Amino acid sequence: MRYQLKGHYYNGQFHASEGSQSLKKYSPANLQDLLWETSYDPKVCEEIAESANSGFHTWKRMSLEERKVCLVKFQEEVKKREDDIAIAIALEVGKPLWEAKTEAAALANKVSVTINHSLPRVKNKNYPEIMPNIEGHILYKPLGACFVIGPFNFPCHLANGQIISALLMGNSIIFKPSEKTLYSSQLMFECLANSGFPKGVVNFVIGGGDVAQALITHPKIKGIFFTGSKNVGLKIKEATVHSLDKLVALELGGKNSSIIHEDAPLEHALSELIKACFLTSGQRCTSTGTILVHQKIYQEFAEKFKSLSQRIIVDHPIEFEQMPFMGPVIDEHAGKLYHDYVKNMEQQGATSILPFEKVSTKFEGYYYTPAIHEISSFDPGKHSFVLDEVFAPHCTLIPYNDLEEAVQIANSTEYGLAGALFTNNAAHYKYCCQELDVGIFNWNRSTVGANAKLPFGGVKSSGNFRPAGVSMIDSTVHALASLETKDTSSSLDEIPGLR
């Protein structure tokens, strides 16, 4: 076994994880490489919730400057562990090491971005003369103990942004990583544990959906931050529907379209689309799943995109023969879903341009080629697969005649996360910004890859209007309104209607 898990972390120390439930992880890049195994008992959630609640009451009373000291220490610690974290991400997720290093390097930078760009959004405000002789105040207060549920595809980066925002504003946190990526998440959490936070402020829990359910419904959990699938997001909403004292922020899936207009910078678009569709083996919520191409340039684009996709190297993320662009998908289940999705769409009339195939490498793993299909004329009643998210290296090409038609196709899915337009016409960009139902829209840039200084989230089934990114901090506080009277000379004689 390559790695050792330390267990849960609460009350300021690690505790061995024991119980009847078991978890085991083999690398998706090498099924002979046992990374770790552990067991757990959901009953530990009670102690962890108590730890977080106790830590919150200590942490909320500390000044902002004191909280910054701990976060800057975390920043220093995570920089020291970047290489270890990157290797763990590569082996657990299957990301090529070069891509995993990008995620690991982003962790430290997130502290600076949150302090410098997020914090001003929730700065306390004073209004000296909001009324005659009365001063007004808006004070931003922490929620309490917050539960952060991380995804497998960015096991450290996405949870990190939620954790830092919550801690900076005085909340305590419980971090439950995906059960598929426990070790890389543990490495990041160890950096928090070594950063001087008071006992109970930072907590870590191992487990599956049963652990998540126990903490989501726990009365002392006040904030729930989830990144993952729409179906799990709905379950969280259902579990908390009667709890009015819980704030729930959801970052969910996407079925994202990129529009290639007739005046698009074609070579640039091809370069961006290869990343949009196939980075992380298509396992990004912002991956482009549908490419809408103007009829006039459709054939040229399709041929060039197919040729470029065939050049993609798929291999082990670290022990490769050639530097890979893609590694494996996360597990056997993901591979089966990919296979079934392709089979279903071909039954519904899609034509294969680049077939779905299993890839043979030096190691046995869940390696698959990118696959491309096309539809000559889109019918939402007939081609339902175009509307569904598939977490795999796949895209569908659809020709269109005018921009209005492209926007209509892009909006036909229930999701509303990301979109992109490739054109040299600013008016087309403005039109799409107004008409597309998405939370992220890029001009001549891929749908994947966001900037931490901007919001990150979607509409419709892609979220619940509480985006992450720079605006994550908004979901970690509530606003207290206060009126302060300067003149205390009021008399009962001034009140009408008294005897």
C-alpha positions in Angstrom: 0.0 0.0 0.0 1.5 3.3 -1.1 -0.1 5.8 1.4 -1.3 5.8 5.0 -4.4 7.7 6.0 -4.4 9.3 9.4 -8.1 9.2 10.0 -10.5 11.9 11.1 -9.3 15.2 12.6 -11.2 16.9 15.4 -10.5 18.5 18.8 -7.1 19.5 17.5 -5.7 16.1 16.6 -6.0 13.1 14.2 -8.1 10.1 15.4 -7.8 6.6 13.8 -10.8 5.9 11.5 -12.4 2.7 12.5 -15.7 1.0 11.9 -17.7 -1.5 9.8 -17.7 0.6 6.6 -14.7 0.3 4.4 -13.0 2.2 1.6 -10.2 1.2 -0.7 -8.5 3.1 -3.5 -6.5 1.7 -6.4 -5.0 4.2 -8.8 -7.2 4.5 -12.0 -3.9 4.7 -13.9 -2.6 1.4 -12.6 -5.1 -1.1 -11.1 -2.2 -3.0 -9.4 -1.3 0.2 -7.4 -3.2 0.1 -4.1 -3.0 3.7 -2.8 -4.8 3.3 0.5 -7.5 1.6 2.4 -9.5 2.6 5.5 -12.7 2.0 7.5 -15.0 4.4 9.2 -18.2 4.7 11.4 -20.7 7.5 10.8 -21.2 7.7 14.5 -18.0 9.9 14.7 -20.0 12.7 13.1 -21.5 13.7 16.5 -18.0 14.3 18.0 -16.8 16.1 14.9 -19.9 18.4 14.9 -19.3 19.2 18.6 -15.7 19.9 17.9 -16.6 22.3 15.1 -19.2 24.1 17.1 -16.8 24.6 20.0 -14.1 25.8 17.7 -16.5 28.3 16.1 -17.2 30.0 19.4 -13.5 30.5 20.0 -12.6 31.5 16.4 -15.5 34.0 15.9 -14.2 36.1 18.8 -10.7 36.5 17.3 -9.9 39.5 15.2 -9.7 39.5 11.5 -6.0 40.1 11.7 -5.5 37.1 14.0 -7.4 35.0 11.5 -5.3 36.2 8.7 -2.1 35.1 10.5 -3.3 31.5 10.5 -4.3 31.6 6.9 -1.0 33.1 5.8 0.7 30.3 7.8 -1.4 27.8 5.9 -0.3 29.5 2.7 3.3 28.9 3.7 2.7 25.3 4.7 0.8 24.4 1.4 3.7 25.8 -0.7 6.1 23.4 1.0 3.8 20.4 0.1 3.0 21.3 -3.5 5.0 18.5 -5.1 3.6 15.8 -2.7 0.0 17.1 -3.3 0.4 17.1 -7.0 1.7 13.6 -7.1 -1.2 12.4 -4.9 -3.7 14.2 -7.2 -2.2 12.6 -10.3 -2.3 9.1 -8.8 -5.8 9.3 -7.2 -7.6 11.2 -10.0 -5.5 10.2 -13.0 -4.6 13.7 -14.1 -1.3 14.1 -15.9 1.3 15.4 -13.4 1.6 18.7 -15.3 -2.1 19.3 -14.8 -2.0 18.2 -11.1 0.8 20.6 -10.5 -1.3 23.4 -11.7 -4.0 22.5 -9.2 -1.5 22.2 -6.3 0.1 25.5 -7.1 -3.3 27.3 -7.0 -3.9 26.4 -3.3 -1.5 29.0 -1.8 -2.5 31.7 -4.2 -6.1 31.4 -3.2 -5.3 32.8 0.2 -4.0 36.1 -1.3 -6.9 36.3 -3.7 -9.5 35.8 -0.9 -7.9 38.4 1.3 -7.3 41.0 -1.4 -10.3 40.5 -3.6 -13.1 38.7 -1.7 -12.8 40.3 1.6 -13.8 43.8 0.4 -17.1 42.4 -0.7 -18.1 41.8 3.0 -16.4 44.8 4.6 -18.5 46.3 7.5 -20.1 49.6 6.5 -21.0 52.7 8.4 -23.5 55.4 7.5 -22.8 58.4 9.8 -26.1 60.3 9.2 -28.4 57.6 7.9 -31.2 59.5 9.8 -30.9 62.7 11.9 -28.6 62.0 14.8 -28.5 58.3 14.0 -25.7 56.3 12.6 -26.3 53.1 10.6 -24.1 50.0 10.4 -24.0 46.8 8.4 -22.0 44.2 10.2 -21.1 40.8 8.5 -21.2 37.9 10.9 -20.1 34.3 10.4 -22.7 31.5 10.1 -21.2 29.0 12.5 -19.8 25.5 11.8 -19.6 24.9 8.0 -19.5 21.6 6.2 -17.5 21.5 3.0 -18.0 18.5 0.7 -15.3 18.3 -2.0 -15.4 16.7 -5.4 -13.0 14.1 -6.9 -12.0 16.0 -10.0 -10.4 19.0 -8.2 -10.0 17.3 -4.8 -8.0 20.2 -3.2 -8.6 23.3 -5.2 -12.4 23.6 -5.2 -12.8 22.8 -1.5 -9.8 25.1 -0.7 -11.6 28.1 -1.9 -14.7 27.4 0.2 -12.6 26.6 3.3 -10.5 29.8 3.1 -13.5 32.0 2.7 -15.3 30.4 5.6 -12.3 30.5 7.9 -11.4 34.1 7.1 -14.9 35.3 8.1 -14.8 33.5 11.5 -16.6 30.2 10.7 -15.2 26.8 11.7 -15.1 24.1 9.0 -15.5 20.3 8.6 -14.0 19.1 5.4 -15.3 15.9 3.9 -13.3 15.1 0.7 -14.6 12.7 -2.0 -14.1 9.1 -0.9 -12.2 8.7 -4.1 -9.4 11.2 -3.3 -8.8 11.0 0.5 -5.0 11.2 0.5 -4.5 14.3 -1.6 -7.1 16.0 0.5 -5.5 14.8 3.7 -2.2 16.3 2.6 -3.9 19.7 2.1 -5.7 19.4 5.4 -2.5 18.6 7.2 -1.3 22.1 6.2 -4.4 23.6 7.9 -3.7 21.4 11.0 -0.2 22.8 11.2 -1.1 26.5 10.8 -2.0 27.4 14.4 -5.8 27.4 14.3 -7.4 27.0 17.8 -8.7 23.5 18.7 -11.9 22.7 16.8 -11.7 25.3 14.1 -10.6 23.0 11.4 -11.9 19.4 11.2 -11.6 16.5 8.7 -13.9 13.6 8.2 -13.6 10.4 6.2 -16.6 8.6 4.8 -19.3 8.1 2.2 -22.8 9.5 1.7 -23.9 8.3 5.1 -21.3 10.6 6.8 -22.4 13.5 4.5 -26.1 12.9 5.4 -25.4 12.8 9.2 -23.5 16.1 9.0 -25.9 17.8 6.6 -28.8 17.3 8.9 -26.9 17.9 12.2 -28.5 20.9 14.0 -25.1 22.5 14.7 -24.1 22.7 11.1 -25.1 26.1 9.7 -23.4 26.3 6.3 -23.2 23.5 3.7 -20.9 24.0 0.7 -21.1 21.2 -2.0 -19.4 20.8 -5.3 -20.6 17.8 -7.4 -23.5 16.3 -9.4 -27.0 17.7 -9.7 -28.6 14.6 -8.2 -26.6 14.8 -5.0 -27.3 18.5 -4.9 -31.0 17.8 -5.0 -30.6 15.3 -2.1 -28.9 18.0 0.0 -31.7 20.4 -0.8 -34.3 17.8 0.2 -32.5 16.9 3.4 -32.4 20.6 4.5 -35.7 21.8 3.2 -37.1 22.1 6.7 -34.0 23.6 8.2 -34.3 27.4 7.8 -31.1 28.0 9.8 -28.8 26.4 7.2 -27.3 28.1 4.3 -26.7 25.8 1.3 -24.4 26.7 -1.6 -24.3 24.3 -4.5 -21.9 24.1 -7.4 -23.3 21.5 -9.7 -22.9 20.0 -13.2 -23.0 21.4 -16.7 -23.8 20.6 -20.3 -21.8 23.4 -21.8 -21.9 24.6 -25.4 -19.2 26.5 -27.4 -20.4 28.4 -30.5 -18.1 28.7 -33.5 -19.5 31.4 -35.7 -18.6 31.8 -39.3 -16.1 34.6 -38.6 -14.4 32.8 -35.8 -10.6 32.8 -35.6 -10.6 29.1 -36.5 -7.1 28.0 -35.5 -7.4 29.7 -32.2 -10.8 28.1 -31.7 -9.4 24.6 -32.4 -6.7 25.2 -29.8 -9.2 26.3 -27.2 -11.8 23.6 -27.9 -9.3 20.7 -27.6 -8.8 21.9 -24.0 -12.4 22.7 -23.4 -13.6 19.2 -24.3 -10.8 16.9 -23.2 -8.8 18.4 -20.3 -9.0 16.2 -17.2 -10.5 13.5 -19.5 -13.6 15.6 -19.8 -14.2 15.4 -16.1 -14.8 19.1 -15.4 -18.2 20.6 -14.8 -17.2 23.4 -17.3 -16.1 21.0 -20.1 -17.6 21.7 -23.5 -20.0 18.9 -24.4 -21.6 20.4 -27.4 -19.8 22.4 -30.2 -22.2 24.4 -32.3 -20.5 25.3 -35.6 -21.8 27.6 -38.3 -22.9 25.7 -41.4 -20.5 27.7 -43.7 -17.4 26.4 -41.8 -18.8 23.2 -40.3 -17.0 20.7 -42.6 -13.6 22.4 -42.3 -13.9 22.7 -38.5 -15.1 19.0 -38.1 -12.2 17.7 -40.1 -9.6 19.8 -38.3 -11.0 19.1 -34.9 -11.0 15.3 -35.5 -7.4 15.4 -36.8 -6.3 17.4 -33.7 -8.2 15.1 -31.3 -6.4 12.0 -32.8 -3.1 13.6 -31.7 -4.1 13.4 -28.0 -1.8 11.1 -26.0 -3.4 9.1 -23.3 -1.1 7.5 -20.8 -0.2 7.1 -17.1 0.0 10.5 -15.4 3.5 10.0 -14.0 5.1 6.9 -15.4 4.4 7.6 -19.0 6.2 6.7 -22.2 5.2 10.0 -23.8 3.9 13.1 -22.0 0.1 12.6 -21.9 -2.6 15.2 -22.5 -5.1 12.9 -20.8 -4.9 10.2 -18.2 -7.7 7.7 -17.3 -11.2 8.5 -16.1 -11.7 8.2 -12.3 -13.0 4.6 -12.0 -14.7 1.6 -13.6 -18.2 3.2 -13.0 -17.2 6.3 -14.9 -15.9 4.2 -17.8 -19.2 2.2 -18.0 -21.2 5.4 -18.0 -19.1 6.7 -20.8 -19.6 3.5 -22.8 -23.4 3.5 -22.2 -23.7 7.1 -23.1 -22.0 6.6 -26.5 -24.0 3.5 -27.2 -27.3 5.3 -26.3 -26.5 8.3 -28.5 -25.7 6.1 -31.5 -29.0 4.4 -31.0 -30.6 7.8 -31.1 -29.1 8.6 -34.5 -25.8 10.3 -33.8 -23.0 9.6 -36.2 -19.5 8.8 -34.9 -16.7 11.0 -36.2 -14.1 9.7 -33.8 -15.0 6.4 -32.1 -15.0 5.5 -28.4 -12.2 3.1 -27.7 -10.3 1.6 -24.7 -6.6 2.5 -24.8 -3.9 -0.1 -24.0 -0.9 1.3 -22.1 1.9 -0.2 -20.1 -0.5 -0.3 -17.1 -4.0 -1.7 -16.8 -6.3 1.3 -16.1 -9.4 3.1 -17.1 -7.9 4.7 -20.3 -10.2 5.8 -23.1 -9.8 7.8 -26.3 -11.7 11.1 -26.8 -14.9 10.4 -28.8 -16.7 12.8 -31.2 -20.2 12.5 -32.6 -22.2 14.7 -34.9 -25.9 15.4 -35.5 -27.0 17.0 -38.8 -30.1 18.5 -37.4 -30.8 18.8 -33.6 -34.2 17.7 -32.3 -34.5 17.9 -28.5 -37.2 15.3 -28.4 -35.2 12.8 -30.4 -31.6 13.7 -29.2 -32.0 13.8 -25.5 -28.4 12.8 -24.9 -27.2 16.2 -26.1 -28.9 17.7 -23.1 -27.3 15.4 -20.5 -24.0 15.8 -18.8 -21.4 13.1 -19.3 -18.2 13.2 -17.2 -15.9 11.8 -19.9 -13.8 12.9 -22.9 -16.7 13.3 -25.4 -18.3 16.1 -27.5 -21.0 16.4 -30.0 -20.8 18.6 -33.1 -24.0 20.3 -34.4 -24.2 22.7 -37.4 -26.4 25.8 -37.2 -27.6 28.5 -39.6 -27.7 31.6 -37.5 -26.8 32.8 -34.0 -30.4 32.7 -32.8 -30.6 29.0 -33.6 -27.2 28.3 -31.8 -28.4 30.1 -28.7 -31.7 28.1 -28.7 -29.8 24.8 -28.9 -27.4 25.9 -26.1 -30.3 26.9 -23.9 -32.3 23.6 -24.5 -30.4 21.7 -21.7 -31.5 21.9 -18.1 -28.0 23.0 -17.1 -26.7 26.6 -17.2 -23.1 26.7 -16.1 -20.7 27.8 -18.9 -20.7 28.8 -22.5 -18.3 30.2 -25.1 -18.5 32.1 -28.4 -15.7 32.3 -31.0 -16.3 35.3 -33.3 -14.6 38.6 -34.2 -17.9 40.5 -33.8 -18.5 42.2 -30.5 -22.2 42.6 -31.2 -22.5 38.8 -31.4 -20.8 38.5 -28.0 -23.2 41.0 -26.5 -26.2 39.2 -27.9 -25.1 35.9 -26.4 -24.4 37.4 -23.0 -28.0 38.6 -22.9 -29.6 35.5 -24.3 -27.7 32.5 -23.0 -28.8 31.1 -19.6 -25.4 30.5 -18.1 -23.3 31.8 -15.1 -20.0 31.9 -17.0 -19.7 33.0 -20.6 -16.4 33.5 -22.5 -15.5 35.3 -25.7 -12.8 33.6 -27.8 -11.8 31.5 -24.8 -12.4 28.0 -23.7 -15.3 27.2 -21.2 -12.7 25.5 -18.9 -10.4 27.5 -16.7 -11.8 30.2 -14.5 -10.2 33.2 -12.8 -10.4 33.4 -9.0 -11.1 37.1 -9.1 -14.5 36.4 -10.8 -17.6 34.5 -9.6 -17.8 30.8 -10.5 -21.2 29.3 -10.7 -24.3 28.6 -12.8 -28.0 28.8 -13.1 -30.9 26.3 -13.7 -29.6 22.9 -12.6 -26.0 24.0 -12.3 -26.4 25.8 -9.0 -28.5 27.7 -6.6 -27.4 31.3 -7.2 -24.5 31.1 -4.7 -21.4 31.1 -6.9 -17.9 30.3 -5.7 -14.8 32.1 -6.9 -14.4 35.6 -5.6 -18.0 35.7 -4.4 -17.8 32.5 -2.3 -17.2 34.7 0.7 -20.8 36.1 0.4 -22.2 32.7 1.4 -20.1 32.4 4.5 -21.7 35.4 6.4 -25.0 37.0 7.2 -25.6 40.7 7.4 -26.6 42.4 10.7 -28.2 45.8 10.4 -27.8 48.2 13.3 -29.0 51.7 14.1 -27.0 53.7 16.7 -28.7 56.8 18.3 -26.3 59.6 19.2 -29.0 61.8 20.9 -30.3 60.1 24.1 -32.4 63.0 25.2 -35.7 61.6 24.1 -38.7 62.3 26.5 -41.8 60.3 27.0 -43.7 63.5 26.5 -42.8 63.3 22.8 -44.7 60.0 22.3 -48.4 60.7 21.1 -51.2 58.7 22.7 -49.8 58.3 26.2 -51.8 59.5 29.3 
